[in-house]
């Protein structure tokens, strides 16, 4: 069972009551199926109603849910014959950004994305999905390799932002992010980018400059985290909910602004409640996006990508 977020406490209480009744009924002395059914229907309705009116801050919490599917889950569920490619050929292999050759529904592709990890050990190993310069330089290498072989590129974005440590800055973090963004924009092949959880700052844009940008229903995408924005504007992170509202971080707002192209639906209650359904839904969306791009020649792909991003700054 998925762990509950703070705003889901009424749902958690109902589910707790249902679990208690099921435990009571397990000995067979009491038939309370009708009561369990009534409470379950009430819980399901409350879940639907709650997720139909999430605030931007609540969506941010859902996007960060620790049980939400991550890069390796999407690779396992959508891609066959995945061959990971390591290193930037200059400094190291960054585990926050992973990529390699794969088969996607009969089509050879290059898949690249952020991996946050799913427990303490793996989160430390993957640096919580915060890429360092060598991670973005690895991404550049893989984008260029994909272009050399004429392979479409699929990127899966899920990061709170690039790693802010002093060592990363010393190794050229800003330059690496800028060059990764440029590599995506200049690629001669179709690029489909998906915001699957958090899309934070330049660390996200570096992998999200695609011909088509998809976004999960409860994902978030912004230039800075709500907490960071609140700390700058109000000098306190307690104002993060207000910042999330003001920044328009949701898929619904960003679709209106033309920043993203497609909203991918999630299971009721978020992708973490039924990862299989979420992954399958994402696969269909990626397939549709690639299908609309593979017939375009390199010049048309670059022109379309350029026009798409330049249009975002026009009034």
N, C-alpha and C positions, 0 to 999 in steps of 0.2 A: 504494500500500500504506500502511496506517495506521502511524504511528509507534508504537513500543512504550513502555509504561510500565516503571518499574523492576521491578515484580513479574512482568512478562512476559518477562524475560530468557531463560528456557529456551525459550519459544515463539519468540523472536527468533532464538536460535541455530539452532533447527531450520529456520526459514524461510530463514536465511542459507545453510544447507547445501543446501536445496532449490534456491535461486537459483543457487548454484555449479554444481550438477549440471545444471541447465537450460542454463547457459552452456556447459558442457562438451559437452552433447548437441547444441548448436545446429549444430555443424559436420557432424553426420550420421555421424561415424565410430564412435560408440559408442551402443548402445541401452541406456539406463538408465531406461526408463519404469517398470519394475517397482520399482526402488529409489526413484524419485521418488514413486510412488504409495504405497509403504510409509511413507516419511517424512511425506508429506502427511497420511495417515490418523493417524499418530502425533501430528502437530502439531494437527490438528483435535480429537482427543480431549483433548490437553493443554489446549487453549483452552477446551473445554467444561467440563472438570473444574475448571480454575482459576476460571472465572467462576461456577461453581455454588457456590463457597465463599469468595467475596470477603469480606474484613473491611470494617467500616464505613470505615476509612481508605482502603482500596483503592477502595471505591466512590466516595469523595470524589475520588480521583485520576481515576477514569473520568469522573465528572460534570464535571470541569474540563478534560477532554481538548481541546486546541486544535482538533482536527478534528471535534469533535462538531457536529451541526447547530445553527444559531443561528436567531434570529427570522426573518431574511430568507429562510433556506432553507425554513422552515415556510410562510411566506407564499407563496413561489414554488411549493411542492409541494402545498399544500392549498387556497389561496384564489385566486379569480379576481377581476379588476376591482378590485384593491386601490387605494384612493385615500388616500394618506397625508395626515394633517392635522397642521399644525405649530403650535407655540407654545402658551404658556399665557395669552396675551393680557394679560400683565402685565410680563414681564421678557425672556424669550428662548425659543428652541426647543432643548430638551435632546435630544441625539442618542442618549443612553443608553436612553431610553424612546420607542418609536415606536408609532404607532397610526393607525387610519383605517378607513373603510368597506371592506367586501369581500363577495364572494359565497362562501359555503361550501356546496358540494354543493347548489346551488339555493336556498339560504337567505341573505338579506341579514343581515350581522352587523357588529358593531364588533369589531375585533381589536386588542389592545394588548399590548405585551411589551417585555422588555429585549433589547437588541442589544449583544453584546460585541465584534463585529468578528472578522475571520479572518486579518488580517495586522497588522504593526506600525502602518501608517498608519491602517487602519480601527479598530484597537483604541484608538488615541489619540483618533480622532475621536468614537468612541462611549463614551469614558471607561471602557473595560473593562466596560461594562454597569452602572456605578454611577451611579444616578440622582441628580440634584440637585433642589432644591425645585421648580424650573420644570418638571422632568420629571414629578413627581408631580402638580403642578397641571395640567399638560396632560392627564394621565390622568383627573383629576377632571372636566375639561371634556368629555372624550370619553365618559366614563361617563354624565354628565348628558345629553349630546347623544343617546347611544344610547337612553336612557330616554325622551327627548322623542319619538323616532320609533318607539319600541316595538321596538327591535332587540336580539336576544340579544347578550351580550358574551362574547368568548373572550379570556382573558389567558394569555400564555406567559411564565412566570417563569424567569429565568436570571441571577442576580446574586449576587455575593459579599456584597452589602450596599449600602446607600445611600452616596453619596460622603461621606467624613468630613472634608472640608476646612473650614477656618474660614469661607470665604466662603459655603458652603452653610449652615452654622449661623447665620451672620448674616442669611441670607435666609429663615430659618424652616424648616429641614429637618424637625425633629420635628413641627411643626404641619402641614406639607404631607403627611407620611407618615400622620399620624393622620386627616386629612381625606380622603385617598385611600382609606384603609381603610374609613372611615365611608361614603364614597360607594358603594363596592362593596356594603357591607352594606345600604344603604338603597335600592339600585336597584330599580325597578319591573319589571325584565326579568330573564330567566334569565342567570346568570353562571356560566360554566364556566372554572375556572382550572386550569392545568397547570404542574407543576414539571418543566421539561424538562432542566435541568442542575443548577445550584446554586440553592437557595432560601435565601438568607442574610438573617437578621435582619428588622427592620422593612421594609427595602427590598424584601423579597419579599412579606411579609404585605400590604403596601399594594396589591398587585395580585392577591392570592390569597384574598381573602375572598369566595369564591364559593359558590353552592348545591352545586356538585359540584367537588371538588378531586381532580384526577388527578395521577399522578406516574409518571415513567418508572422502570423497574425498577432502573436504576443511578444515578438522581438522588439528591440529598441535600437535606435541608430541616432547618434548625436556627435557633435564636435567635442564635447567634454561630458564627463559623468555629471548627473544631477548634483551629487555631493560636491564635486569640484566647482561647479558653477555657483552653488549656494555659498561656498566658502569665499569665493571671489566677490560676489555681489552683496551678500549679507553678513559676511564674516562668521558664518556658522553653518555647519552641514545640516543643522536641524531644519533648514528651509529647503532641503532636497525635494520634497513633494511639490513645492511651489516652483522650483527651478524646472523640474520635469514637465510641469504643465506649461510653463512659459516657452520652453525650448522645442515643443512639438516633436517629441521623440518617437511617437508611435507610428506603426505602419500605416494606419489610416490617414494621419496627417501628412506623412511623407508621400503617400500616393497622390494626395490632393496637390501637393507642391511639385510633383513630377520628379522627385528625387529617386523614387523607386518605381518599378513598372508593374509589379504583380504582388498581391498579398496572397500568401499560401495559407489556407485554413489549417487550424490545429484541432485536435480532439477537444471536446468540452473539458475544461479544467486545465488545458495546457498540454504541450507535447510530452511532458514527463509522465502524464497519467496513462498514455497509450503510445509509447514510442514507435511501435510497429506501424500504426496507422499514420502517425506524423511523418515517418520516414518514407512510407509509400506515397503519401500525398506530395511530399517534396520531390520524389522521383518523377512523378507525373508532370509537375510544374517545370522541372529542369528539361525533361524530354520535349515538352511543348516549346520552351524557349530556344533550345538548340535547333529544333525543326524549322523555326522561322529564320535561322541565321546561316545554316550550312550552305545554302545556295548562293550566298553573297560572295563576291570576289574580295580579295584583300583590301583593295582601294575603297570599296563600298563599306566594308566593316570598319575601317579606320575613320572614314568620313562620318558614318552614323554615330560612332562613339564620340567623336569630337563634337559634333552638333548637339548630342544629348547633354554633355556636361557643360558646354558653353551656354546652353539655354537656361540652365539653372540660375545663372546670375543675371538674367535679363528681366526687366520689369515689364 
